[in-house]
Amino acid sequence: MMMLFSVGVSLSVIFALAWTWGRRIENYSLVDAFWAFGIAGAGIAFAVLGDGDLAKRCAAGGLAALWGFRLGWHLQKRIRKHHPEEDSRYQDLRESWSAMGFFWFFQIQALSVLLLALPYFLVSRDGTGWSLWESLGLAIGLIGLLGEMTADRQMSAFKETNSDSKAVCKEGLWRYSRHPNYFFESVIWVGVYVFACGSAFGWATIHAPLIITFLLLKVTGIPPMEASAVKRKGDAYREYQRTTSAFIPLPPKS
C-alpha cells in the first residue's frame, strides 16, 4: 500500500503546483491536461514500482501511457490555442468560487486520478500470469484508442477544410454518432477494466468505466458540448441532433 500512498502524495503535490500555475496565468483550464497526464503517469509509476507479472505490468503501463499522453497532448494544444481565454466551465465557476475553492477542486482532480488508476495498481501487484482477460481487455482498449484517434483526426480535417463556423461535421464516424470520440473513450475504459479482471480484486474496479461514462454522458462531456454547439450552429446542429445518435454509433435517421 506504500506504493499507492506515494503515488497519491505525488499527485497531490503536482496538482497543487498546477493550481499555482493556473492562478498565475489566470487560466484554470490546464487542469484538464494535467488530469490526463496524471493518469498516464500513475499507470506508468505502478508498472515500474509494482512487483507483479512483468508482461501484465508492461502492457497496462503502455496502455495508460498511450491513452493519457495522447489525450493530454491533445488537450494542452487546445488550451494553448485558446489562451488567455479560459474554458467556459471554469469561467462560470469563477463567479462563485474563490482561488482556494479552485485549489480544492484541483486536489479533488488529483484524488480522481488516483481512484481511476486503481485498475493499474491492482494489475501491478498481481503475480498471476497472462490470461484471456488481459488479451481481451488489451484488444478492447486498443480498439477504443484507435476509434478515438480516428474520430479526432476526422474532426481536425473537417475544421481545416471548412471555414463556415456553422457547418456541422457529418463525415466518417461523425455520421453515425455526434460524439464518437466520447464513445470510444468509454470503450477504452471498459478495456482497462476487463484487463484488470485478470488480477486479484480487479473486478472491484468497475467504478472506473462507470465514472468515465457518467461524466461523458451527464457532466463534463456531452451536455456542455451540445449546449455550445447549438448556440454556435443553431438549426443546423438541431437537425444533426434529430438525425444522429448522441453516443453509440448507429445508422442516421432519415
Secondary structure, 3 states (H helix, E strand, C coil): CHHHHHHHHHHHHHHHHHHHHHHHHCCHHHHHHHHHHHHHHHHHHHHHHCCCCHHHHHHHHHHHHHHHHHHHHHHHHHHHHHCCCCCHHHHHHHCCCCHHHHHHHHHHHHHHHHHHCHHHHHHHCCCCCCCHHHHHHHHHHHHHHHHHHHHHHHHHHHHHHCCCCCCCCCCHHHHCCCCHHHHHHHHHHHHHHHHHCCCCCHHHHHHHHHHHHHHHHHHCCHHHHHHHHHHHHCHHHHHHHHHCCCCCCCCCCC
